Structures are given as structure tokens and as C-alpha cells.
Amino acid sequence: MLQISSIAYNISGRPIFKDASASVNAGHKVGLVGRNGIGKSTLFRLILNPDLLDGGEIFVPPRWRIGVTSQEAPGGPASLVSVVLAADKERAALLAEEETCQEPERLAEIHARLTDIDAHSAPARAAQILAGLGFDEEAQQRPCSDYSGGWRMRVALAALLFTQPDLLLLDEPTNHLDLEAALWLEQYIRKYPGTVLLISHDRGLLNRTVGEILHVENLRLNAYQGNYDRFERVRRERMVLQAKAREKQLAERERIQAFITRFRAKASKARQAQSRVKMLERMEPIAAVSQDSSSTFIFPTPDSLSPPLITMDDVAVGYDQTPILRKLNLRLDSDDRIALLGANGNGKSTLIKLLAAELRAMDGLLQKSKKLKVGYFAQHQGDALDLNITALEQMKRLCPRDVEEKLRSHLAGFGFDADRAETKIGQLSGGEKARLLFAVISRDAPHILLLDEPTNHLDIDGRQALVQALNAYDGAVVIVSHDPHLIEATADRLWLVHAGRAQPFDGDMDDYRKFLTTQRRDEQRAKSAARRPAKDKNESDAANSAADRQAQRRAAAEQRKALAPLKKEVERCEKLVDKLSKQRSALESKLHDPALYEQADQSKTIALQRELGELSESLEEAEMIWMEALEAYEAAQELAQEAA
């Protein structure tokens, strides 16, 4: 168990933690949340180096190995798979010693230890992790130096996961991942056998991977059971109760103070007045409820335009006369909410740039409404901001004809009060710079918002504020994001960018998750088929003999017997999923009954909602187990067919 006991820590005299305590049980998966700059990453540093503490202690079991996300990207000529394999220092040291060892006893110890740590399967495990993070077989053999910083950070994450530490500290692990890799990581964390402490601004990831939440607030660590949605609900209820208790206490203090003021001068009441003075002194003040969120987004309403806004007929687009996407036949209307899906490198950003007129069509016909205004949020657009001027000065440069009052009003719609509007951009946080960019791209009330990874620097509150603003916005929205929650909450149509095409995807995000699972399984089958040796003609002839047919029948019977337990497990899981689905439908029917909400006592409603949340989690877990059992059964069938 990780035990954090009454810790205190200060940075330049500013307290970060004071009398903060928490515990994390072995094997549990815990989300660490709190507003930006409150000390989440600092806690990771303190776990790694408890000597830095100003008070209290952090206990980690002596045998636990700790792994934490790296802030540095690997480089150099070594291949990706070599970098990942080298992360297991014990295995690398044993293999190096094995090469030169001459003592039989020591050599036997080395071999035994290599067997204990499952060293023979290490290359396959490393390749599997790299594949999940978006590197195919060819890419895994290329040197790290061939890749950009973002892709090399993926390699660093792969190396960390490969070492399988007992305590895995993940600090924003999806920052450099596309949606497909993020979904793979989500499944990996769910099945991870060790203890996980996860910092993330992706509420979907927190909802689907962790069973507990540690909230950093008021210099302390507050523990909540359940995923992020449950934490948010319970915390909101606590805040309501705290606000009521504070109001009650303030009224009581006013009543006592009025008695003291009235009777302190009277000799007959002096003793009673003095006792009430002591009562006030002993009364521990209840803190006012503080709201962490300061994020605001208000997109201006665009002028009306006749549909369609954009149409494409057999359009091709790319770079340096090389098409990346071909035969684009798409249409965009003013009420569209579209998310682009597809792995990195397939052309999502290319399509966004085409819509933003940063790229021209190489072929085909692209038509736009003549008065169309577009707001384009690019991944690296923040690099163009002048860090030496204020947010207000930035807006004045872009809108020199607008009066200052109008510019201040527009900035206020994105959370910039008078002081923040006159703060140098270089002194703003990452989230504030992101909000400034939203203010910049929406200054002309655009008809379309094109958002390429808009949430990279936003915390959970900021992301939720963005969701609400996009849903209130009257124009069209096209999003590229690795945040499934943002897509699920704002997009009503999906376009899949894959294999040089961009086409509507029929389904929602759950369907897309299933599509990715099926796609990976098909790729594995194709690889297995490619490695399968062709049968020798003489063997085929011999198989036609009666003796061989009899042997085949016996082998088939043995295979069926061997597959029976796996098939039985698949059927059991399928029945469980069906049972849980029916239970969830029954609960949802109860919650949809208007009579339930007419009762004075709402405890039953709250209990049903809690039960529905827990049942939904159980159903999702059962579906994952069912899918894994089905994959194991199908893999065993393939092996049996290969053996035959």
C-alpha cells in the first residue's frame, strides 16, 4: 500500500500541501485530479523522492518498483523496439552478462532469472505495446531520430509500460496520443495488474479506468470512491451541504454576537456574555465553498448563410503535388457537428487545412459560400502569439478598427477580466493561452469552427466549459481530438479519415471502439495467415488416405475437447452481458417513470441512479471480458486450424 501521512511541502514559502494524507491499496487504479497548478505533478515528485518533504512521510513498500511518465523524449540511432527493450534494465544487464559469463553456476542463475522475468517473450510484448501506440512493424525498426518529439514521447510511454512497475505514475499520458492510441491505452490501464495513479484531464479516461479519485484541494488530499462522474456528483452534494452548514453557522455567530453586544455592559448578564465570547472563540469557522473553475467560453453568433457552407466533388488534397486524400465527396452545413476519426498520419489535419483554405484542392471541385467566415484553431497556433504583449494588445493588433470596450467585452467572454486582459501573454498559463486563441479565432463571429486538438492545454473544467460553449454555438463545428468525451458530448456525425479517403462513419464512439477492436483482430489474422507456410503437395496427397482421415478425425475431436472450456467461457460471458443489459434497461425504465420524481423523498431516486452507474460499469467490464474471451477462443481455433 502507498501511504501518504500528514505531508507538508512548500515552494518558495508558498504551501502546496499541509497535513495531507491518503492511501492507495495495491492493485487499485486511482485518478489524481484538481485544478492546474495545485500540486498534482508535485505529488508525483514527492512520491519518487520523499526526502523533499517539509513534514510528514510517504511510505512505499520496499519491493515496489515505481515508474513515472518521462518528460524527455528518447533519441539517437537505436530502433524503437530496442529503446523499449532497453528500458528493462535487469533484463538488459542479465543478457549482457550471459554473453561473457564463464561460470556454470552463475550462468544457471542467469538463465533461471531470465525465465522468472519472462525474458523470452519481451520482444513480443514490446512490439505489442508499440503497435498499440501507433507503430507498425516497419516503424518499430526505424531509429528514434527519424521521428518528431511527439512521436518519440510515445516511445517513452511504451518503454515505461514495458517495464511493468508495481506503481505506475501516469501524468497526462494521452497528451501526445491520437484518439486510436488513447483508446488502446485506456484498455491497457484497465487490465494493468499493478497499482496506477493517473493524472488526466480526460474525464472519459478517468471514468473508464479508475475506481477511486484523489482530489487535491485546499492543500489536502480528499478521497472519493468511484470514477470521475461519481466524484463530481458526490463533491457537488458535499459542497451544497457545506454551503448550508456555513450559512447556519454564520447566522448562529450573528445571534451570539448580538447577545454579547447587548448584555456585555450589564452586570447581571456579564458572565453569560463572557461565556458566549468563549463559545465564539471555540467555534471552528466552516470554510466558504470554493469553485475551482474559472474557464469561460462564449462564441459570438454568426450571421445566417444559405446552405451548404462547403461542398466537395471528387476533391484531392495533399502536399508538393502528392495527394494525401482523394475522391472527397463531402458537404458541410451550418448545423453540422462533425468529428474526424482516424489514426495520426491518415490526413485529419490535412482535411482541416483544406476546409480552412490553408491548402488548395489539387483536383475536383470545392465550393464555399461567398460570405463564409472560418475560425481555425491549429495545434501549434500558440507559437504565433507575441509573449511580450498583453491579451488586449493582441486583440488590438488583429482588430485595429474596433473600440477597446468591444475588445474587452469579447475577451471577457473567454474568461479575461480587466486584470488578465492586461497581463503579458508570456505570464499566462497554458489554459489561459488556449482561451486567448479561442478569442482570437472567433473575433469575426465565424460560421465554422475548425478545431484541431483544442483541449491539449485545458483542464477538466475548461474542457467541460468548451463542451457547453460549442453546444450553444450556432455555427458548424469540425473537431479533431484525442478526447472521446469531447467528441461524444459535441459531435453528432463522424467522418472516418482512412486509406486516403474521408467518408461518413455509420455509428457512434462505442461503434468506433468496436471497429478498432475488429480491425486490430483482422490485422493479427492477416499477419498470422502471411506467416502460415504453404502445405507440401505430398502432405496434401497423403491426407487423402483413409488412415490420415481417421487421424484427422481424432485430432478434430481432441481439438474440440481442448476448445470446449474456452467456448463455455464465451457463452458464460455472453449470458452475463445479456443479463446485465436487461437489468440496466429495467433500471432505466424505472428512472424514466415520472411518478418517481413526484415523491417528496428523493433518496430512492438517488439510490437508483447510483445503482445504474455501478451497473453500467459492471456491464462495460463484462463486455470487455466477453470480447477478450471471444478473441482467445478465436485465436485458439486459428492455432488448431494451423496445426491441422
NORHUMO-V329543 format. One record per run of one state. SS is the DSSP state (2 for helix, 1 for strand, 0 for the rest). FROM is the first residue (numbers start at 1). LEN is the number of residues. If there is no record, write none. Layout:
BEGIN
ss=SS from=FROM len=LEN
ss=SS from=FROM len=LEN
END
This chain:
BEGIN
ss=0 from=1 len=1
ss=1 from=2 len=10
ss=0 from=12 len=2
ss=1 from=14 len=11
ss=0 from=25 len=4
ss=1 from=29 len=5
ss=0 from=34 len=6
ss=2 from=40 len=9
ss=0 from=49 len=1
ss=2 from=50 len=3
ss=0 from=53 len=2
ss=1 from=55 len=5
ss=0 from=60 len=6
ss=1 from=66 len=3
ss=0 from=69 len=10
ss=1 from=79 len=1
ss=2 from=80 len=7
ss=0 from=87 len=2
ss=2 from=89 len=12
ss=0 from=101 len=3
ss=2 from=104 len=13
ss=0 from=117 len=2
ss=2 from=119 len=14
ss=0 from=133 len=4
ss=2 from=137 len=4
ss=0 from=141 len=2
ss=1 from=143 len=1
ss=2 from=144 len=3
ss=0 from=147 len=2
ss=2 from=149 len=15
ss=0 from=164 len=3
ss=1 from=167 len=5
ss=0 from=172 len=7
ss=2 from=179 len=13
ss=0 from=192 len=3
ss=1 from=195 len=5
ss=0 from=200 len=3
ss=2 from=203 len=7
ss=0 from=210 len=2
ss=1 from=212 len=6
ss=0 from=218 len=2
ss=1 from=220 len=6
ss=0 from=226 len=2
ss=2 from=228 len=36
ss=0 from=264 len=3
ss=2 from=267 len=16
ss=0 from=283 len=27
ss=1 from=310 len=10
ss=0 from=320 len=2
ss=1 from=322 len=7
ss=0 from=329 len=2
ss=1 from=331 len=2
ss=0 from=333 len=4
ss=1 from=337 len=5
ss=0 from=342 len=6
ss=2 from=348 len=8
ss=0 from=356 len=7
ss=1 from=363 len=6
ss=0 from=369 len=5
ss=1 from=374 len=4
ss=0 from=378 len=3
ss=2 from=381 len=4
ss=0 from=385 len=5
ss=1 from=390 len=1
ss=2 from=391 len=8
ss=0 from=399 len=5
ss=2 from=404 len=9
ss=0 from=413 len=5
ss=2 from=418 len=4
ss=0 from=422 len=2
ss=1 from=424 len=1
ss=2 from=425 len=3
ss=0 from=428 len=2
ss=2 from=430 len=12
ss=0 from=442 len=6
ss=1 from=448 len=5
ss=0 from=453 len=7
ss=2 from=460 len=13
ss=0 from=473 len=3
ss=1 from=476 len=5
ss=0 from=481 len=3
ss=2 from=484 len=7
ss=0 from=491 len=2
ss=1 from=493 len=6
ss=0 from=499 len=2
ss=1 from=501 len=5
ss=0 from=506 len=3
ss=2 from=509 len=23
ss=0 from=532 len=5
ss=2 from=537 len=7
ss=0 from=544 len=2
ss=2 from=546 len=46
ss=0 from=592 len=2
ss=2 from=594 len=5
ss=0 from=599 len=4
ss=2 from=603 len=41
ss=0 from=644 len=1
END
